[in-house]
Amino acid sequence: MPLLAVRAIYDGEHIHLLEAAPVSGSYRVLVTFVAPADAEERETDLDPSSSLWDTFGAWQDERPAEEVISEIRAARRSKAAPPALV
């Protein structure tokens, strides 16, 4: 069975799941402490999309998107013609 992950908060005494457990019955668990959390940051620290949103706007290029995409496609290794043997 693959490992399953559930977001949770440890308050110093107990572990509180932030979403429903995807299993029922008794299970062995592995607890990993990822980062400290305070009352204001609990939800944002555990939001997997928060780090994604921080990267938006990181790419800066003055060229139009079509030109950038064309350059990326031209730089790809796979070409329609077979490679020339020298």
TALINCOR-V397618 format. One record per residue. PHI is phi as a letter, one per 40 degrees, with the letter a starting at -180 (* if undefined). NEAR is the number of other ideal C-beta (glycine too) atoms within 10 Angstrom. D_LAST is the distance of its C-alpha to the last C-alpha in Angstrom with 1 decimal. Layout:
[[PHI/NEAR/D_LAST] [PHI/NEAR/D_LAST]]
This chain:
[[*/5/50.9] [c/3/48.7] [c/6/50.1] [b/10/51.9] [b/10/52.6] [b/13/55.7] [c/15/56.6] [a/17/59.7] [b/15/61.9] [b/12/63.6] [c/9/66.8] [h/4/67.6] [b/5/69.5] [b/8/68.0] [b/11/64.7] [b/10/65.0] [c/10/62.4] [c/12/61.4] [a/10/60.4] [c/7/61.5] [c/12/60.3] [c/8/57.9] [b/11/59.7] [b/6/63.3] [g/5/65.1] [c/6/64.5] [b/9/61.1] [c/4/59.8] [b/12/58.2] [b/6/56.1] [b/7/57.2] [b/6/54.7] [c/7/56.1] [c/9/53.6] [a/7/55.4] [c/8/59.0] [b/16/60.7] [b/7/63.8] [d/6/65.9] [c/8/64.2] [b/12/60.6] [d/15/60.8] [c/12/59.4] [c/10/56.7] [c/16/55.4] [c/16/54.9] [c/13/53.6] [c/8/49.9] [c/8/49.1] [c/12/50.7] [c/9/47.6] [c/9/45.5] [c/9/47.8] [c/9/47.6] [c/8/43.9] [c/7/44.5] [g/7/44.0] [c/6/41.8] [c/7/38.8] [b/5/39.5] [a/9/37.5] [c/5/39.0] [c/10/36.5] [c/9/37.5] [d/8/36.3] [c/8/34.3] [c/11/32.2] [c/12/31.6] [c/11/30.7] [c/12/28.3] [c/11/26.5] [c/9/26.4] [c/8/25.0] [c/8/22.2] [c/7/21.2] [c/7/20.9] [c/5/17.7] [c/4/18.3] [b/8/17.3] [c/4/18.3] [c/5/14.9] [c/6/12.4] [c/7/9.4] [c/5/6.2] [c/4/3.8] [b/3/0.0]]
